[in-house]
């Protein structure tokens, strides 16, 4: 077993990470939780994050900062839409910043959040919640192993690696 397992395409990488915004707000963290496991090079993570992790070794830690354009894009005013108050259920409580699921006529569901509440209408924001944010990741590689051919074929990691799933 070589010790030089590194994070390269086609490897299953297990990592702990914490994601914070510029103001220090923690968005997501694997602290005390299952670590994240993904196959490198399959586009399962933000491309900028994958790129910055290339070549890392087991137990290596790295701080990675992604600018908005490398993460979820800049905040775009064109992603705002005003809808009539009557299009929403009467009994729904509306607050700015509240997430909302919107279903269009085709039955597709979109994530939006409430940008502004007006008298008879409201403005929805279809930007990703992290659009326009600089993301600060702290990652630590716990394990790296080659993906099996069936994992590569299906593009995701299969269980059964001896770690219990939260029992």
C-alpha positions in Angstrom: 0.0 0.0 0.0 1.7 3.2 -1.1 1.4 6.1 1.2 1.3 8.5 -1.7 -2.4 8.3 -2.4 -3.4 11.7 -3.7 -6.5 13.4 -4.7 -6.7 12.9 -8.5 -9.6 12.1 -10.9 -11.2 8.8 -10.4 -10.3 8.6 -6.7 -13.0 8.3 -4.0 -12.1 11.1 -1.5 -13.4 11.2 2.0 -13.1 14.6 3.6 -14.2 16.7 6.5 -15.0 20.3 5.6 -16.4 23.5 6.9 -17.8 26.2 4.7 -17.9 29.7 6.1 -18.8 33.1 4.5 -16.8 36.2 4.7 -18.7 37.3 7.7 -17.8 34.1 9.5 -21.2 32.5 9.2 -20.9 28.7 9.1 -23.1 27.5 6.2 -22.2 23.8 6.3 -19.9 21.6 8.3 -19.2 17.9 8.7 -18.2 18.5 12.3 -19.6 15.6 14.3 -21.4 14.4 11.2 -20.6 11.9 8.5 -17.7 13.1 6.4 -18.3 13.9 2.8 -17.4 11.3 0.3 -17.2 11.9 -3.5 -15.6 10.7 -6.6 -13.0 13.3 -7.9 -13.5 14.6 -11.4 -17.2 13.8 -11.7 -18.4 17.3 -11.0 -20.0 16.4 -7.7 -18.5 19.4 -6.0 -18.0 22.9 -7.2 -15.4 22.8 -9.9 -13.3 25.4 -8.2 -13.3 23.3 -5.0 -12.3 20.2 -6.9 -9.5 22.0 -8.7 -8.1 23.4 -5.5 -8.0 19.9 -3.9 -6.1 18.2 -6.6 -2.9 16.6 -5.3 -3.8 16.7 -1.7 -2.7 13.8 0.4 -4.4 11.9 3.3 -4.5 14.0 6.5 -3.6 17.1 4.6 -5.6 20.2 5.4 -6.1 23.1 3.1 -8.0 26.4 3.2 -9.7 27.2 -0.1 -11.4 30.4 -0.9 -13.7 30.6 -3.9 -14.8 33.9 -5.4 -18.5 34.1 -6.4 -17.7 33.6 -10.0 -15.9 30.3 -9.1 -18.8 29.3 -6.8 -22.4 30.0 -7.3 -22.1 33.0 -9.6 -22.7 36.7 -9.0 -26.0 37.8 -7.7 -28.1 38.7 -10.7 -30.9 41.2 -10.6 -32.5 39.5 -13.6 -33.3 36.5 -11.4 -35.9 38.5 -9.6 -39.5 38.1 -10.5 -42.6 39.9 -9.2 -45.7 37.7 -8.7 -49.2 38.5 -7.6 -50.0 37.9 -4.0 -53.0 35.9 -5.1 -50.8 33.3 -6.7 -49.8 32.1 -3.2 -51.9 30.4 -0.6 -53.7 32.8 1.7 -52.4 31.2 4.9 -48.7 31.3 4.0 -46.7 33.7 6.1 -44.4 35.8 4.1 -41.1 37.2 5.3 -38.2 38.6 3.3 -35.4 36.1 3.0 -37.8 33.2 3.4 -37.1 30.2 1.1 -40.0 29.2 -1.1 -40.6 26.4 -3.6 -42.2 27.5 -6.8 -43.8 25.1 -9.2 -44.3 26.4 -12.8 -47.0 25.3 -15.2 -44.8 22.4 -16.4 -44.7 21.1 -12.9 -41.0 21.9 -12.5 -40.0 23.0 -9.0 -37.6 25.8 -8.4 -36.0 27.1 -5.2 -36.6 30.7 -4.6 -36.5 33.1 -1.7 -38.6 36.1 -1.0 -36.7 39.2 -1.9 -39.3 41.8 -1.1 -42.9 41.8 0.2 -45.1 44.5 -1.3 -48.8 45.3 -0.7 -50.4 43.1 -3.3 -47.4 41.3 -4.7 -44.0 40.0 -3.8 -40.7 39.8 -5.5 -39.1 36.4 -5.7 -35.3 35.8 -6.0 -34.2 32.8 -8.0 -30.5 33.4 -7.3 -28.8 30.6 -5.5 -28.8 31.4 -1.8 -25.0 31.6 -1.9 -24.8 33.7 -5.1 -22.5 36.6 -4.8 -20.9 35.1 -1.7 -17.2 34.4 -1.3 -17.0 30.8 0.1 -14.2 29.8 2.5 -13.7 26.1 2.7 -11.5 24.4 5.2 -11.0 20.8 4.0 -9.2 17.9 5.5 -8.6 14.7 3.5 -9.4 11.6 5.6 -9.1 8.9 3.0 -8.3 8.4 -0.7 -8.9 5.2 -2.6 -9.4 4.3 -6.2 -13.0 4.2 -7.3 -14.3 0.8 -8.4 -15.4 0.4 -12.0 -19.0 0.2 -11.0 -18.7 3.4 -8.9 -17.2 5.2 -11.9 -19.9 3.8 -14.1 -22.7 5.1 -11.9 -20.8 8.2 -10.9 -21.3 7.9 -7.2 -19.9 6.1 -4.2 -21.3 2.8 -3.1 -21.6 2.0 0.6 -20.4 -1.2 2.3 -16.9 0.1 3.2 -17.2 -1.1 6.7 -18.3 2.2 8.2 -21.8 2.0 9.7 -24.3 4.5 8.6 -25.2 6.3 11.8 -26.6 3.4 13.8 
